[in-house]
Each structure stands twice: as structure tokens, then as C-alpha cells.
Amino acid sequence: MAREQKAKAKKEQLKGKAKEIGGRAIGDRPMEMEGRAEKAKGDARQAKEKAKDIFKH
């Protein structure tokens, strides 16, 4: 389960970064902000999974 969640977090981070860069490249501010939010969501998920790993051991 943890491996799936980590993969999901990484996918959200990459997707968010791509949207952020794409939005910036074409001048689409809302798309850029959406990408940043999605990346932050992935960062939070990854931090949660790392914390779970610390307390698991």
C-alpha cells in the first residue's frame, strides 16, 4: 500500500510541475497555479508517507 501511495505522490508532483511549466510557457496563469497546487498536494502526500515509514520502524 505504501509503495502505491508513494508512486501516486510522485505522479502528482510530476503532473503538477508539467502543468506549472506549461502554464508559464503559454502565459496561462490559472493553469500555472493549478499546477502548483497539484505539485503541493503531491509533496504533502509524499511527506505523509515518509512520516508513516519513520513511525513504522
C-alpha positions, 0 to 999 in steps of 0.5 A: 500500500505504501509503495502505491501511495508513494508512486501516486505522490510522485505522479502528482508532483510530476503532473503538477510541475508539467502543468506549472511549466506549461502554464508559464510557457503559454502565459496561462496563469490559472493553469500555472497555479493549478499546477502548483497546487497539484505539485503541493498536494503531491509533496504533502502526500509524499511527506505523509508517507515518509512520516508513516515509514519513520513511525513504522520502524 
